[in-house]
Amino acid sequence: MARLLLLTAQPGAPSAVVASLEFLEHRVQVAPPTPSSLLRHQDTDLVIVDARRDLAAARSLCRALRAADAQMPILAVFTEGGLAALSSSWGMDDLILDTAGPAELAARLRLTLARSTEQKESSAAPAPIRSSGVVIDEASYTAKVHGEPMNLTYKEFELLKHLTQHPGRVFTREQLLHEVWGYDYFGGTRTVDVHVRRLRAKLGPDREQLIGTVRNVGYRFVPRDHQDTPDPAAPAAS
């Protein structure tokens, strides 16, 4: 059961959509069409904006709601004549005609809520990467070794993150240039060697072998539990 907030200046006005809300198994609260109504109902899962009459005010309300909460799903109710005023600037997630019945309204609500959940999950901050005493937090763009912050440049951070995200996988210098520096980078592969050398120095003597060299190929991240067996193809220094 979702918690719906209906913003309308005419809660008693006849509308198939408004009437359909009474038949759905959702908790519906009705409030004036102002941005402050959302602040007073912060437990809302989805906002329904009544755009049947004052289109300009409804558009301003949708934009204000979007500015107040970028992730709040917004569904607007229109008359067929009001569709001509629609544009991407409204900032809403979906719309429905005021003649829609309970089945269509239920489907619209279900799809809008599902998309909102997917967007929130995809935008959630990734969990820190932890391996062999190294912690990489992409949300705060920080890296630590032995609990001590590493003073990394942007590309050093990106290179270390990329390697630790794929433990054991060997990357050629060309692959690292493309995947870390980007395809628009025109520098030589030597810059990869320079950044690896700096990373090893900042990891310290106890952790520098986490970045292993594969002779004549490239580099890989070697977790501590994989370093017990010597790899003749991966000397400690480049």
ROKEBA-465390 format. One record per residue (C-alpha): x, y, z. Coordinates in pm, 1 decimal, padded with zeros to 6 digits. Layout:
<rs>
east, north, up
X, Y, Z .
...
</rs>
This chain:
<rs>
east, north, up
00000.0, 00000.0, 00000.0 .
00144.0, 00332.6, -00111.2 .
00103.1, 00666.9, 00062.5 .
-00038.6, 00915.5, -00189.6 .
-00060.6, 01291.4, -00154.6 .
-00325.4, 01456.2, -00373.2 .
-00262.8, 01828.7, -00421.9 .
-00580.2, 01995.3, -00542.0 .
-00763.6, 02321.2, -00492.1 .
-01097.7, 02150.3, -00552.1 .
-01100.2, 01820.0, -00363.5 .
-01474.6, 01783.6, -00409.6 .
-01480.8, 01851.1, -00785.0 .
-01611.3, 01558.1, -00990.8 .
-01334.2, 01356.2, -01153.5 .
-01308.3, 00988.8, -01241.9 .
-00949.1, 00984.2, -01117.3 .
-01033.5, 01143.3, -00782.7 .
-01322.2, 00902.5, -00741.9 .
-01102.0, 00608.0, -00840.9 .
-00862.8, 00681.4, -00557.3 .
-01134.5, 00574.3, -00316.8 .
-01135.2, 00224.3, -00465.1 .
-00759.0, 00168.0, -00453.5 .
-00581.9, 00011.1, -00159.1 .
-00363.1, 00314.6, -00099.9 .
-00361.6, 00571.2, 00177.7 .
-00462.8, 00904.0, 00023.1 .
-00414.9, 01242.8, 00185.3 .
-00555.5, 01560.2, 00030.6 .
-00378.7, 01894.5, 00068.6 .
-00373.4, 02240.5, -00093.3 .
-00163.5, 02271.2, -00414.4 .
00142.8, 02431.3, -00254.5 .
00504.3, 02308.0, -00218.8 .
00474.4, 02339.4, 00159.0 .
00212.9, 02061.4, 00157.5 .
00490.0, 01816.0, 00072.1 .
00687.7, 01934.3, 00374.1 .
00388.6, 01866.1, 00596.2 .
00349.1, 01515.3, 00451.6 .
00705.0, 01387.0, 00431.8 .
00595.5, 01024.6, 00457.2 .
00453.1, 01047.7, 00103.2 .
00546.1, 00786.5, -00160.3 .
00395.5, 00968.6, -00459.8 .
00240.0, 01309.8, -00527.9 .
-00064.5, 01353.6, -00751.2 .
-00103.1, 01707.9, -00885.6 .
-00446.2, 01819.3, -01002.2 .
-00374.1, 02001.6, -01329.6 .
-00729.7, 02000.5, -01459.5 .
-00795.3, 02372.2, -01430.8 .
-00507.8, 02613.0, -01373.5 .
-00232.9, 02477.1, -01599.0 .
00015.3, 02755.6, -01527.1 .
-00018.3, 02706.6, -01151.5 .
00004.8, 02328.3, -01188.6 .
00322.4, 02360.0, -01395.4 .
00480.2, 02591.0, -01137.0 .
00378.5, 02350.4, -00861.1 .
00534.2, 02049.1, -01037.3 .
00858.3, 02240.7, -01092.4 .
00865.9, 02354.6, -00728.1 .
00803.6, 01999.9, -00605.1 .
01082.4, 01867.9, -00826.5 .
01320.9, 02132.8, -00695.9 .
01228.0, 02046.1, -00337.7 .
01270.9, 01669.5, -00384.9 .
01443.3, 01546.9, -00699.3 .
01343.8, 01184.7, -00635.5 .
00978.2, 01225.2, -00540.9 .
00756.8, 01066.6, -00810.6 .
00497.3, 01309.6, -00944.6 .
00182.0, 01213.7, -01135.3 .
-00034.9, 01489.8, -01283.7 .
-00403.2, 01468.0, -01373.4 .
-00506.7, 01646.1, -01695.8 .
-00812.8, 01704.4, -01902.3 .
-00772.0, 01610.8, -02266.4 .
-00766.2, 01977.5, -02362.9 .
-00483.6, 02047.6, -02122.0 .
-00242.8, 01806.8, -02291.9 .
-00143.3, 02076.4, -02540.8 .
00030.9, 02264.2, -02260.6 .
00260.7, 01973.9, -02171.0 .
00637.2, 01996.6, -02210.6 .
00948.6, 01847.8, -02053.1 .
00978.0, 02158.6, -01834.1 .
00694.5, 02037.8, -01611.0 .
00930.9, 01800.5, -01430.1 .
00671.5, 01534.8, -01358.5 .
00713.8, 01159.8, -01402.6 .
00383.6, 01065.1, -01564.8 .
00034.7, 01191.1, -01643.4 .
-00316.5, 01056.0, -01658.1 .
-00642.4, 01187.4, -01802.2 .
-00915.0, 01275.8, -01557.3 .
-01147.1, 01029.5, -01733.1 .
-00930.1, 00728.0, -01647.3 .
-01085.4, 00450.5, -01445.8 .
-00949.4, 00262.9, -01143.3 .
-00763.8, -00002.6, -01347.1 .
-00569.1, 00251.5, -01553.9 .
-00494.5, 00468.0, -01251.4 .
-00370.7, 00166.2, -01056.2 .
-00141.0, 00070.6, -01345.7 .
-00003.0, 00424.2, -01374.9 .
00065.1, 00443.3, -01004.6 .
00228.9, 00101.1, -01001.3 .
00460.7, 00180.1, -01293.3 .
00552.9, 00526.2, -01161.7 .
00635.7, 00390.3, -00816.8 .
00839.1, 00105.0, -00968.6 .
01044.5, 00345.4, -01182.0 .
01104.8, 00565.4, -00880.0 .
01230.3, 00269.1, -00676.9 .
01463.9, 00162.3, -00957.5 .
01604.1, 00515.0, -00990.2 .
01666.7, 00542.0, -00617.0 .
01843.9, 00206.2, -00612.5 .
02058.7, 00292.3, -00913.0 .
02154.5, 00630.6, -00766.9 .
02240.8, 00492.9, -00424.3 .
02600.8, 00548.4, -00319.8 .
02812.5, 00240.1, -00393.0 .
02956.8, 00050.3, -00100.2 .
03325.6, 00111.7, -00027.0 .
03568.9, -00129.4, -00190.7 .
03774.7, -00316.6, 00069.7 .
04068.5, -00538.1, -00010.9 .
04393.2, -00622.6, 00163.4 .
04389.5, -00322.3, 00396.4 .
04286.0, -00077.7, 00123.2 .
03948.7, 00096.8, 00148.2 .
03819.9, 00298.0, -00148.1 .
03509.5, 00509.2, -00090.5 .
03372.0, 00634.6, -00420.2 .
03101.0, 00840.9, -00249.8 .
03355.4, 01060.7, -00070.8 .
03633.4, 01008.3, -00326.2 .
03878.0, 00896.8, -00060.1 .
04111.4, 00603.3, -00023.9 .
04279.0, 00468.2, 00287.2 .
04548.6, 00213.1, 00354.4 .
04594.2, 00075.5, 00708.1 .
04324.9, 00328.3, 00804.7 .
04544.5, 00618.3, 00694.8 .
04420.8, 00851.1, 00417.1 .
04605.3, 00830.3, 00085.2 .
04673.7, 01165.8, -00076.0 .
04575.6, 01068.8, -00430.9 .
04524.2, 01276.8, -00741.2 .
04205.2, 01227.2, -00938.9 .
04364.8, 00986.9, -01189.8 .
04552.4, 00799.1, -00918.9 .
04222.5, 00742.7, -00739.4 .
04049.2, 00632.9, -01060.6 .
04333.3, 00395.0, -01148.9 .
04342.7, 00236.2, -00803.1 .
03962.8, 00202.1, -00799.7 .
03958.2, 00043.5, -01145.0 .
04222.5, -00211.7, -01055.3 .
04069.3, -00306.1, -00720.5 .
03726.4, -00345.3, -00877.2 .
03869.9, -00625.1, -01092.6 .
04106.2, -00821.7, -00865.8 .
04334.5, -01055.8, -01055.9 .
04235.8, -00926.3, -01398.3 .
04527.8, -00816.5, -01613.2 .
04494.6, -00485.0, -01795.7 .
04724.3, -00373.4, -02072.8 .
04847.3, -00016.9, -02061.0 .
04629.8, 00063.9, -02362.4 .
04321.3, -00072.4, -02184.6 .
04393.5, 00136.2, -01877.9 .
04437.5, 00446.8, -02090.0 .
04100.1, 00388.9, -02254.6 .
03909.3, 00285.6, -01942.6 .
04060.9, 00527.0, -01688.5 .
04186.8, 00820.2, -01893.2 .
03922.3, 00796.7, -02166.3 .
03928.3, 00755.9, -02541.0 .
03995.8, 01125.0, -02593.7 .
04333.3, 01098.6, -02418.3 .
04622.9, 01129.5, -02661.5 .
04915.0, 01072.5, -02426.7 .
05145.5, 00771.2, -02439.4 .
05126.0, 00456.7, -02230.6 .
05419.1, 00576.6, -02023.4 .
05177.9, 00782.3, -01813.8 .
05026.7, 00455.5, -01685.0 .
05368.7, 00342.2, -01560.5 .
05421.3, 00676.9, -01388.5 .
05085.8, 00658.6, -01209.0 .
05143.9, 00296.5, -01104.4 .
05481.0, 00392.3, -00958.3 .
05322.0, 00676.2, -00762.8 .
05042.5, 00450.8, -00637.8 .
05291.2, 00192.0, -00515.5 .
05483.3, 00460.3, -00330.6 .
05165.6, 00584.5, -00162.1 .
05054.6, 00231.8, -00074.3 .
05382.9, 00191.4, 00110.0 .
05634.5, -00091.6, 00121.4 .
05388.1, -00326.2, 00294.2 .
05125.0, -00287.3, 00022.1 .
05308.7, -00190.1, -00297.0 .
05287.2, -00545.5, -00429.7 .
04909.8, -00516.3, -00440.7 .
04963.3, -00369.6, -00786.2 .
05145.4, -00645.1, -00971.0 .
05322.3, -00625.7, -01302.4 .
05261.4, -00888.7, -01567.6 .
05570.7, -00885.1, -01783.0 .
05517.7, -00755.5, -02136.2 .
05144.0, -00723.4, -02073.3 .
05038.1, -00472.7, -01808.0 .
04914.2, -00451.5, -01449.9 .
04670.3, -00618.0, -01215.2 .
04550.4, -00588.0, -00857.1 .
04676.8, -00882.6, -00649.8 .
04493.0, -00922.7, -00316.1 .
04703.3, -01035.0, -00021.9 .
04548.9, -01383.2, -00014.6 .
04669.7, -01433.9, -00370.1 .
05027.9, -01332.9, -00302.6 .
05137.9, -01642.7, -00116.5 .
05227.4, -01824.6, -00437.7 .
05502.7, -01640.0, -00628.3 .
05416.9, -01547.6, -00986.2 .
05733.9, -01539.1, -01199.6 .
05551.5, -01336.8, -01461.0 .
05467.4, -01063.6, -01214.8 .
05780.0, -00905.0, -01060.6 .
05724.9, -00657.7, -00781.4 .
05867.5, -00358.3, -00963.7 .
05793.2, -00224.2, -01307.7 .
</rs>
